[in-house]
Amino acid sequence: MFLVLLLGAAATSGCDSRTEHVLAGRTMGTTYTVKLVGRPWSATESLKKKIDRRLEELNRIFSPYRADSEISRFNRFAVAGEAFSVSADFRRVFEVSLQVYGWSRGAFDPTVGPLVDLWGFGRGPARRAPPAEEEIAAARAAIGLSRIALRGEQGLMKEDPGVTLDFSAIAKGYGVDEVARLLREAGWRDFLVEIGGEVYASGRRADGSLWRIGIARPESRARPEEVHRVVALRDAALATSGDYRQFFLFEGRRHSHIIDPTTGRPVANGVVSATVLAPDCTTADALATAVMVLGAEEGLALLERLERIEGLLVVETDTGGFLDRPTSGFPQAEGVPLIDSKRPPP
């Protein structure tokens, strides 16, 4: 879901002979873009192959649509109390998920897949009406990340054999971080990585300006190029979640794909878009979903407690307009994100 836009460089008075290259492809059911600055094009010839190979590795781990993926095999593992061996990537994403799950008191929960499917936003047919109460209750019975435990080097253990994982709300962010890691290891310092709208920016553009990211206007009928706000990034990640692209209407009420695990229902708290700035995109991706579920007051309170994290929530007003609700350190206009501010952890 593209909730951010990659904008061109701002005009500058200086002159920079460095070259900006663009690599692009498909991954995780969406597209990716990598922008690189500072070397001849020949230096990128083998780099795209490495990026595609790494992203394919992650697809083989995290895709819930591939029967042979690691996560699909974990979901079929229906033995309580026995450890399931997982890869280092799987373990890392689970650890970040568990951290955000705790921070948000369960608002971010990658076991929510059965509810997403039930409401018609995952695997299976789309819906035109809400499911029955008993269906919601049955799906909720299998929800809860606390039902999965990390057992050291042994792997993950299910306390409930029916619990499953879906990392769709965090895997793209992890993919961004992994591509950024590859670029740094290859010696690149000025680059931008984007997968499905989740972004990490390093250094500067070829003309010396900061990378400029446009947050899409949070309306279902908005044109793709319509921008709600622009953020200038350097050495930071940005992820945005919204409820205005995937939804159905029933009796005049919008039911979105953002499901509250604690109620089993789509969120209806007035927040239409949540953007999070963080040092890494894995955390930003998960937190964007978490604060969408928590709502404006609780979501902003969580972000304000977290060290080196900032955010912007867009709330729909009673008149149909939008109200920006930023954290205290979120960049004003096109300022650099203030992710170096120190706050105690929650």
N, C-alpha and C positions, 0 to 999 in steps of 0.2 A: 504494500500500500504506500503510494508516494505522498507523504505528508510534508516533505521538504523539497525545495528546489535548489539546484546548483546554479548560482548566478555568476555572471561574468565579472571580470576584474573591474574595480573602480578606476577612474581616470587618475593618472599620476603625472607629475611634472618631470619625473626622472626618466632615465633611459636604462633599460636592462636588456642585455642581449641573450639572456637565458631563454631556453625553449620550453614550452609546455606541451607535453604529449598526453594523449588520451587512450586508455585501454578500456574495452567494454566487453560484456558478455552476459550470459544468463546463469543464474544459480538460485537454489532454494525457491523455485517457483516464481522468480522475479528477475530483475536485471541488476548488473553491477556496473559501476564506473570508477575508474582509477585515473586521476590526473597527476602527472609527474613533472617536476621542474628541474632543469639543470644539466642534462646530459644529451649527447646525440641520440637520435632515434635508435641506432643500432644497439645501444645499451639495453633497450627494452625488448629486444626480439625474443630472448629466452625467458624474460620475466613473466610475460603473459602465460606461458605454459606452466610455470611454477604456480602462478595464482590459480589458474583453472584446475590444476592437479590438487592443490590444497582445498579449494572449495568443493571439489568432487569428493574428497575424503570426508569433509564435514557433512555433505549430503548423505553419504553412506552411513554416517553415524546418527544424524538428527532427523532425517526425513520420515514423517509418520506415514507417508504414502508408499514407501518402499518396503515390501515384506521382508527383505533381507537386511534392512538397516539395523543398527545396534539398538535404537530405541524401540523398534517394532519387536525385536527379539526379547527385549526387556519386558515389554508390555504383555507378551505371550507367556512369560515366565510366571506361572501361577503357583509358586511354592512359598508359603510363608515361613519365615525364620531361617531361610537358607540364602547365602550370599550369591549375588549375580556379579560376575567379574565384568568390570567396565573399563573402557579406554581412559587415558589421561584427559582427553577433551571432554568426554562425557562427565567425568568426575568434576572437572573444573566448572562446567556449566551448572551441574547439580549444586555445587558448593555456593556459587553466586546466587542461584535460585533460592537456596535455603536461607542465605543471609537476607535477601530482600523479602522473603516470606516472613522472616522474623521481624524485620524492621516495620513491615506494613501490617503485622498481626493478621496474616493470611489473605490480604487483599490481592497480592500476587501469588498465584498458586498454579504451577504447571501440571497439577493433576486435574485441572478443571475441564479437560477435554470431553468427557462424557456429557457435560452440560452444554458445551459449545456445539457438539454434534446434535444434541437433543433440540436445541433452538434453531437448528438449520444452518449454522455457520461453519461447520466442519465437514466431516465426511458424511455422506448421505444427502437426501433431498432437502431443498430449501423449504421453508415454512411460510405460510400465509397467516397463521394464527398461533398464539402461544400454546405450548403443550399443557396437558392436564396436570393438576396438582400432584397426583400420585406418580406421574412420570418424573416430575421434578424431584420429588422426595426420593425416588428410587435412584436417580442419577447422583444426588447429593450424598447418598450412602457410601459411594465409592470415591469421594473427594477428600483430600487432605494430605499435604506434603509431609506432615508429621508421621504419616503411616509408612514412610520410607526412611530407613536409617543408613548412614554411611558407616561401614564396618572396616575402617582402616584400609589396608592393602587388599582385603578380601573383596571389596566392592560394595554394592548396595543390597540391602535386605528389605523385603516387603514384610510389613507386619500384617497387612491385609492382602491376600493373593489377587484380589480384584482391582487394586489400584494401578493406574497407568500414568505415564508421563507424556507431555507434549510441550516441547521447548520452542514452539512457534513464536512466542513473545519475547524470546531472548536469543535465539540461535543466529538471527541476522546480525545482531550486535556483536556476538562472538566472532562471526565470520569477518566483520569489519576489523576487529582487533587483530585477528590472525593475519589478514592481508597486510595490515599496517606493520605487523611484526616482520613479515617477509621483506617488506620494502626497507625497513631499517637495517635488517641483516645484510641486504644487498647494497647498503651505503646511501640510500636515498634519505634526504632530510626535509625536503619541501614536497609535499604531496597531499592529496585528498582521496579518501576511500569512501564510497557510498554503495550500500546494498539495500535495495528496496526502500530508500529514504532514510536509512540510518547512516550516520556520517562520522568520520574521524578526520580532522584536519591537522596537518603538521607543517610548521614553518610558514612560508609565504608563497604567493603566486610569482610568476615570472617577472612581473613589473614591480614587485616589492610590496604590493598591497596584501591585505589579509584575505583569506578565503571568505567569501560571502555566501551565506546559506539563507534561503528564503523559506519561511514557514508558510505553508499553503493556507489560503483562506478556508476556514472550516465550514464550508457549505457544500452540500451534495451537488448543487447545480453550478458551483464555481468552475471556471475554466482552469485547466491545469497550470497555466502561467500566472494566475492570480495569486498575489503574495499578501499575506496578512502582516508579516513583520520580517525584517532582515536582521540576521545576527552575523557578526564578523567573528570568525574562529581562528585560533592558533593553538596548537598542541592541546586540543580538547575534542571531546565527542559530543554529538548531539543526536537525540532520538525523540521522535514525536509519535504519539498515539492519538487516535481520534475515533469518534463514534458516528461520523457523518458519511462514510463511504459504504459500509456494509450494515444494512438494517432492513427491516420490513415494517410496514405500517399496518396496525390493526385497530379499528375503531378510533382512528385519529391519533393514536399514540405510536411513537417510534420505538421499536425494539432493536437495539444495536447488538453487534457481535461482542462487545465488552461485557463479560458476564461476572457478576459479583459471586465469588465462591461461597460466601456466607449466607446468601439468600437463594442462590440458584437461579437468579433472574438477571436480565440485562440491567446495567446501571441506568439510573434516571435521576442524576444529581445535578444536572445543569451544566456540567463540564463537557465541552464538545471537543476540546483539544488539550493535550498535555505535552509540553516539550521539556526535556531534561538535559542539562549540560553536566558532564562528568569527565573525569580523567580517562575513563575507558568506556567503550560503547556497549559492552556487555551489561554493565551496571545501569547505564543510561536507558537502555532498551527495556530492561525489566522494571525500572522505576517509573518509566512513562506509563506503563500499564497499571502499575500499583496505584499511582495517584489518580488515574482516571477512575478507578474503583472507589478510592477513599473519598473523592469529592474535594471541593476547593479548600475548605477549612482544614480538614485532617491531612489532606495531601500537601498543602503548603507548610503545615506545621512539621510534617515529616521531613520535607526537603530542607527546611530551615535548621533542623537538628543535625543534619548530616554534614560531615566535613568535606569541603571541596565539591559540593553539589549545589547547583542552582536550577531553577525551573520557572516556567511560564505556563499558567493555566488560562485557557480562554473559556469564559463562562457565557452562556446564552442568557440574555436578560428577558424580562417579562414582555418587552416590546419587540422581541425578535432580533435585537442587536447583540453586539459582543462586548464583553468587559474583560480586559486583561488583568490577571491576578498574578504578578510576578513575585518571586522571592526577593529579599532585600538586596541580594547581590547580583541579580540577573542584569545583564548589560542593558543600559538604556540606549535606545536608537540602535546604532550599529557598533556599539562599544565592544571591547574585548571581554569575554566572560571572566568574571571574578572568581575563578575556582580555587584561588589560593587562600581565600579567607578561612580562618580556623574556627571550627565549632566543635564542641564535644560530641562524640557519637551518641546515638539515641539509647 
